[in-house]
Structure formats: structure tokens, C-alpha cells
Amino acid sequence: MTDLHQPHDRLFRAVFSDADEAASLLRTALPDTIRESFEWTTLTPVEGTFVDEELHGSESDLLYRVRHTATGQAVSMYLLLEHQSSPDRWPRLRLLRYCCRIWEAERRDEPGRPELRPIAPVVFYQGARGWSHSTEFADLFGEAARGLPWVPGFAHELLDQTTLEPDAVGGGPRGRIAQLLMMAAFDRHLDAALRLTARLLPLLRRGGGGVDARRQLYRYLLSTQDREVVRRLREALRHQGSEEEGDEMMTYAQELLAEGEAKGRAEGETRKQIEMVEGLLRAGVTWKVIEAAAGLDAAGFEALKAQSPGSGS
């Protein structure tokens, strides 16, 4: 498969930062009592990410504002994507930390606001194994301590995608395809997910989904699957009479390959230049001479090393 940085994060943010796609997902996936609590036409994305930096490989997040039907007030809705092979019990603790970061950001950005805005936290889980942990924060404490007044009490909503069959995946065409490809990335219902993806991709094209939206989906597929799975999707598209879609996907794959090869050559040249300068420095050559020979001063050299993946320091 193509090695692209954080494919789950890229796809999740690209698709569900669109308010219509997010609203379509949430109003079909959340329980009725929650779904009916909000006016989904008011859902608006809010810029920012609150996830711990070291967890960006297994978590991604999106923040929205939406009007609460009963009170008429704006509520924050925080959607946390957990994409790891198996769930752990600690997202509840991380959610509390992330919610505090959201409130601190609101206090900074809205200094005159006298009250905190409520946050409805939602965990969207994609993995190889089903979710097996409580959604109640207090359950992280021992049973005897859970009723104490200073133990925080809140729960998150859970969208456990591992419990779904492909036909049960909800949302608009783009959001459904994104979820199906995530499902396939964890080897769940692979054949059914590919067949349904093959039916939905032409709908996305006919419904006005731009080439960039389709390429985001192709990019995720190419970064999470091997050549055989890509071939099977192309074959499914051919059976659907959508050879144009399959040809577009393969053309993009070739473009990505060419970009990767060009990037590799450029990185190789950069590494050679770094090694040359480091060799000169070890030999005692002054920066004045190096600058005249290589066009690099000390600051430029440090910047070059920072930009080069795999450089020594």
C-alpha cells in the first residue's frame, strides 16, 4: 500500500469537516433521544484540534456548534475518532482533558462570556474489535468511590462502527463511502464494503461531488489497502458499468506513484547535500568557504536538515 501520513485523520477531517456530511452522519447514527435534541441545520464546524500531539496516529477530532432544540442555546458537539485495532478504557479521561481545552479556548476567544458552553462528546470508533468499555466517566473509579460528590459525572455517546453491517452505514454518499473504506481498512466485511462503495462512487459523481472529494477517497483507499484490494474495487466498478470511475482511480494512483518517486529523488539529492556539508564541517572547512561552494550558510543548513526526513540531527 502507499505510505501516506495519517490516512484515517486526513479522510475523517476532510469529509466530516463538511457541515452537511457531519449532520447527515450524526442525525442518522446517534440515538433518537439525542438526535431529536438538536437542530441539525444549524451545525457549524469550529476550527481547531484538541487531541494530544503524540496520539495523532490513533485519534482525530472535530468540533461543531449546534442549537439545542429545548433551550435554543448553542451547544458544542465534540466528535473524537478512535481508529486503533482494539479499544482501550481511557478515552473517557482524554475526553475530559480535551473538553477542558475547548472550554479554555472559549474563555480565551470569548473573554466576556460569563458561562461555559455545554459540550456533547461523541466517540466515533473504527477498529478491528468491538468496543467493550463503559461510556461513563465515573466507572474509571473504584465502585465504592463512584457516588462521591467530587467524582466527575459525565458520559459520552458512542458510535461503534464495528457493530455495523455495510448496508447499515448511514449518511450522505461521501460520508458513507468514507466509513465503508475505514471499515475495509480494518478488514471488516471487506467484500460487501467494496461492492457498496462501487455503487456509491458513481452517485457521488452524479450528485456533484467534485474531483477533489473523490480523490480524497481514492487517496485513503490507496494508502490503506494493497494492490489486490484496489483491483477488486476496480472490478466491482466495471461490473456496475462504471469503468470511468475505475479508470479515474487508477490514473490518480499513477499520479501519486510518480509524485512519490519525484519526492524520493528530491529527498535523495537533499540528503547528499547534507552529507557533503557535514563532511566539509568535519574536515574543518569554514562556513565562509561552504557558503561560497554550496550556497548554504549555517541557518540555511539547519533549515535544510529540519525539512529532510531521516536526517541525523
C-alpha positions as CSV (number, residue, x, y, z in Angstrom):
1,M,0.0,0.0,0.0
2,T,1.0,3.6,-0.5
3,D,2.6,5.1,2.6
4,L,0.8,8.3,3.3
5,H,0.9,10.1,6.6
6,Q,-2.1,9.6,8.9
7,P,-4.7,8.5,6.3
8,H,-7.5,8.0,8.8
9,D,-7.1,11.5,10.2
10,R,-6.9,13.0,6.7
11,L,-10.0,11.3,5.5
12,F,-12.0,11.9,8.7
13,R,-11.2,15.6,8.8
14,A,-11.6,16.1,5.0
15,V,-15.1,14.5,4.9
16,F,-16.7,15.4,8.2
17,S,-15.5,19.0,8.5
18,D,-18.2,19.5,5.9
19,A,-21.3,20.5,7.9
20,D,-23.8,18.7,5.7
21,E,-21.8,15.4,5.8
22,A,-21.4,15.7,9.6
23,A,-25.0,16.4,10.2
24,S,-26.1,13.6,7.9
25,L,-23.9,11.2,9.9
26,L,-24.8,12.3,13.4
27,R,-28.6,12.6,12.8
28,T,-28.7,9.0,11.5
29,A,-26.2,7.4,13.9
30,L,-27.0,8.9,17.3
31,P,-29.8,7.5,19.5
32,D,-33.2,9.0,18.9
33,T,-33.3,10.9,22.2
34,I,-30.0,12.7,21.3
35,R,-30.8,13.2,17.7
36,E,-34.1,14.9,18.4
37,S,-32.3,17.3,20.8
38,F,-30.6,19.4,18.2
39,E,-31.5,21.5,15.1
40,W,-29.1,19.9,12.7
41,T,-29.4,22.6,10.0
42,T,-27.5,24.9,12.5
43,L,-24.5,22.5,12.8
44,T,-21.3,24.6,12.1
45,P,-17.7,23.4,12.2
46,V,-15.3,25.1,14.6
47,E,-11.6,25.4,13.8
48,G,-9.1,23.6,15.9
49,T,-7.9,20.3,17.2
50,F,-7.5,19.3,20.9
51,V,-6.0,15.9,20.7
52,D,-2.7,15.2,22.4
53,E,0.0,15.5,19.8
54,E,1.5,12.1,20.5
55,L,-1.9,10.5,19.8
56,H,-2.5,11.9,16.3
57,G,-1.6,8.5,14.9
58,S,-4.7,6.9,16.6
59,E,-7.1,9.8,17.3
60,S,-8.6,12.7,15.4
61,D,-11.2,15.2,16.4
62,L,-13.7,17.7,15.1
63,L,-15.6,20.4,17.0
64,Y,-19.0,21.8,16.0
65,R,-21.6,24.2,17.4
66,V,-25.3,23.3,17.1
67,R,-28.5,24.7,18.5
68,H,-30.2,22.8,21.3
69,T,-33.9,22.5,20.5
70,A,-35.3,22.8,24.0
71,T,-33.2,25.8,25.2
72,G,-32.4,27.5,21.9
73,Q,-28.8,27.8,23.1
74,A,-25.7,26.8,21.1
75,V,-24.0,23.6,22.4
76,S,-20.6,22.4,21.4
77,M,-20.5,18.9,19.9
78,Y,-17.1,17.2,20.0
79,L,-16.5,14.3,17.7
80,L,-13.5,12.1,18.6
81,L,-12.4,9.5,16.1
82,E,-10.7,6.5,17.7
83,H,-9.0,4.4,15.0
84,Q,-7.0,1.7,16.6
85,S,-7.1,-2.1,16.3
86,S,-8.7,-2.5,19.7
87,P,-10.3,0.0,22.1
88,D,-8.9,0.9,25.5
89,R,-10.6,2.2,28.6
90,W,-9.0,5.7,28.7
91,P,-10.8,7.8,26.0
92,R,-13.1,9.0,28.8
93,L,-10.1,10.5,30.6
94,R,-8.8,12.0,27.4
95,L,-12.2,13.4,26.6
96,L,-12.4,15.2,29.9
97,R,-8.9,16.7,29.1
98,Y,-10.0,17.7,25.6
99,C,-13.2,19.2,26.8
100,C,-11.2,21.3,29.3
101,R,-9.1,22.5,26.4
102,I,-12.2,23.5,24.5
103,W,-13.5,25.5,27.4
104,E,-10.1,27.2,27.9
105,A,-10.1,28.1,24.2
106,E,-13.6,29.6,24.5
107,R,-12.6,31.6,27.6
108,R,-9.6,33.0,25.6
109,D,-11.6,33.7,22.4
110,E,-14.8,34.9,24.2
111,P,-13.5,36.7,27.3
112,G,-16.8,38.4,28.0
113,R,-18.7,35.1,28.1
114,P,-19.9,34.6,31.7
115,E,-20.8,30.9,31.4
116,L,-19.3,27.7,30.0
117,R,-20.9,26.3,26.9
118,P,-22.1,22.7,27.3
119,I,-20.2,20.0,25.3
120,A,-21.8,16.9,24.0
121,P,-18.9,14.4,23.5
122,V,-19.2,11.7,20.9
123,V,-16.7,8.9,20.3
124,F,-16.6,7.5,16.7
125,Y,-14.8,4.2,16.9
126,Q,-13.3,2.3,13.9
127,G,-11.2,-0.7,14.8
128,A,-10.8,-4.4,14.3
129,R,-12.5,-5.4,17.5
130,G,-15.8,-4.1,19.0
131,W,-16.0,-1.6,21.8
132,S,-16.0,-3.3,25.2
133,H,-15.8,-0.4,27.7
134,S,-18.2,1.7,29.6
135,T,-19.1,5.2,28.4
136,E,-19.5,6.6,31.9
137,F,-16.5,8.6,33.3
138,A,-17.3,7.6,36.9
139,D,-16.6,3.9,36.0
140,L,-12.9,4.7,35.8
141,F,-13.0,4.9,39.6
142,G,-13.5,2.0,42.1
143,E,-17.1,1.1,42.7
144,A,-17.1,2.4,46.2
145,A,-15.9,5.8,45.0
146,R,-18.3,6.4,42.1
147,G,-21.0,8.0,44.2
148,L,-18.8,10.5,45.9
149,P,-19.7,14.2,45.3
150,W,-16.3,15.1,43.9
151,V,-16.1,12.4,41.3
152,P,-17.0,14.0,37.9
153,G,-20.1,12.5,36.3
154,F,-20.5,12.6,32.6
155,A,-20.9,10.1,29.8
156,H,-20.0,10.2,26.1
157,E,-22.1,9.0,23.2
158,L,-20.6,6.0,21.3
159,L,-20.7,5.3,17.6
160,D,-19.2,1.9,17.4
161,Q,-18.8,1.3,13.7
162,T,-17.6,-2.3,14.3
163,T,-21.2,-3.3,15.1
164,L,-22.5,-2.2,11.7
165,E,-23.0,-4.2,8.5
166,P,-22.1,-2.2,5.4
167,D,-25.7,-1.7,4.4
168,A,-26.4,-0.1,7.8
169,V,-23.8,2.7,7.4
170,G,-25.6,6.0,7.3
171,G,-25.0,9.5,6.0
172,G,-24.6,11.1,2.6
173,P,-22.8,9.3,-0.2
174,R,-19.4,10.8,0.5
175,G,-19.7,10.1,4.3
176,R,-20.9,6.6,3.7
177,I,-18.0,5.8,1.3
178,A,-15.6,7.2,3.9
179,Q,-17.0,4.9,6.6
180,L,-17.0,1.9,4.3
181,L,-13.4,2.4,3.4
182,M,-12.5,2.8,7.0
183,M,-14.3,-0.5,7.7
184,A,-12.4,-2.2,4.9
185,A,-9.1,-0.8,6.2
186,F,-9.7,-2.9,9.4
187,D,-10.6,-6.0,7.3
188,R,-14.3,-5.9,8.3
189,H,-16.8,-7.0,5.7
190,L,-14.3,-6.2,3.0
191,D,-16.1,-7.7,0.0
192,A,-19.5,-6.2,1.0
193,A,-17.9,-2.8,1.7
194,L,-16.2,-2.8,-1.7
195,R,-19.4,-3.7,-3.5
196,L,-21.3,-0.9,-1.8
197,T,-18.5,1.6,-2.4
198,A,-18.7,0.7,-6.1
199,R,-22.4,1.5,-6.1
200,L,-22.0,4.8,-4.2
201,L,-19.0,6.3,-6.1
202,P,-21.0,7.0,-9.3
203,L,-23.8,8.5,-7.2
204,L,-21.2,10.9,-5.7
205,R,-20.1,11.9,-9.2
206,R,-23.7,12.4,-10.4
207,G,-24.6,14.3,-7.2
208,G,-22.0,16.9,-7.8
209,G,-19.1,15.5,-5.7
210,G,-16.1,17.3,-7.1
211,V,-12.9,15.6,-8.3
212,D,-11.1,16.6,-5.1
213,A,-13.7,14.9,-3.0
214,R,-13.4,11.7,-5.0
215,R,-9.6,11.9,-4.9
216,Q,-9.6,12.2,-1.1
217,L,-11.4,8.8,-1.0
218,Y,-9.1,7.3,-3.6
219,R,-6.1,8.5,-1.6
220,Y,-7.4,6.8,1.5
221,L,-8.0,3.6,-0.3
222,L,-4.5,3.6,-1.9
223,S,-2.9,4.4,1.5
224,T,-4.6,1.6,3.5
225,Q,-5.0,-1.3,1.0
226,D,-2.8,-3.4,-1.1
227,R,-2.9,-3.7,-4.9
228,E,-5.3,-6.7,-4.9
229,V,-8.0,-4.8,-3.0
230,V,-7.7,-1.9,-5.3
231,R,-8.0,-4.3,-8.3
232,R,-11.2,-5.8,-6.7
233,L,-12.8,-2.4,-6.3
234,R,-12.0,-1.6,-9.9
235,E,-13.5,-4.9,-11.0
236,A,-16.6,-4.1,-8.9
237,L,-16.9,-0.7,-10.6
238,R,-16.6,-2.4,-14.0
239,H,-19.5,-4.8,-13.1
240,Q,-21.6,-1.7,-12.1
241,G,-20.9,-0.2,-15.6
242,S,-18.7,2.5,-14.0
243,E,-15.4,1.9,-15.8
244,E,-14.8,5.7,-16.0
245,E,-14.7,5.7,-12.2
246,G,-12.2,2.9,-12.1
247,D,-10.0,4.5,-14.7
248,E,-10.0,7.8,-12.8
249,M,-9.0,5.9,-9.6
250,M,-6.1,4.2,-11.4
251,T,-4.9,7.4,-13.1
252,Y,-4.8,9.1,-9.7
253,A,-2.8,6.1,-8.3
254,Q,-0.3,6.5,-11.1
255,E,0.0,10.3,-10.3
256,L,0.6,9.5,-6.7
257,L,3.3,7.0,-7.6
258,A,5.0,9.5,-9.8
259,E,4.8,12.2,-7.1
260,G,6.3,9.7,-4.6
261,E,9.2,8.8,-6.9
262,A,9.9,12.5,-7.7
263,K,9.8,13.3,-3.9
264,G,12.1,10.4,-3.3
265,R,14.6,11.7,-5.8
266,A,14.5,15.2,-4.4
267,E,14.9,13.9,-0.8
268,G,17.9,11.8,-2.1
269,E,19.5,14.9,-3.5
270,T,18.9,16.8,-0.3
271,R,20.5,14.1,1.8
272,K,23.5,14.1,-0.5
273,Q,23.9,17.9,0.0
274,I,23.5,17.5,3.8
275,E,26.2,14.7,3.9
276,M,28.5,16.8,1.8
277,V,28.3,19.9,4.1
278,E,28.6,17.7,7.2
279,G,31.8,16.1,5.7
280,L,33.2,19.6,5.0
281,L,32.5,20.7,8.5
282,R,34.2,17.6,10.0
283,A,37.2,18.4,7.8
284,G,37.4,21.9,9.4
285,V,36.1,23.9,6.4
286,T,34.7,27.2,7.4
287,W,31.2,28.4,6.8
288,K,32.5,31.2,4.6
289,V,34.0,28.6,2.2
290,I,30.9,26.3,2.4
291,E,28.6,29.2,1.6
292,A,30.7,30.1,-1.4
293,A,30.8,26.5,-2.6
294,A,27.3,25.2,-1.7
295,G,25.2,28.4,-1.3
296,L,24.3,27.5,2.2
297,D,25.0,29.4,5.4
298,A,24.6,27.8,8.9
299,A,21.0,28.8,9.3
300,G,20.1,27.6,5.9
301,F,21.8,24.3,6.6
302,E,19.8,23.8,9.8
303,A,16.6,24.6,8.0
304,L,17.5,22.0,5.2
305,K,18.1,19.3,7.8
306,A,14.8,20.1,9.5
307,Q,13.0,19.6,6.3
308,S,14.7,16.4,5.4
309,P,13.1,13.2,6.8
310,G,15.6,10.8,8.3
311,S,18.4,13.4,8.7
312,G,20.7,12.7,11.6
313,S,20.1,15.6,13.9
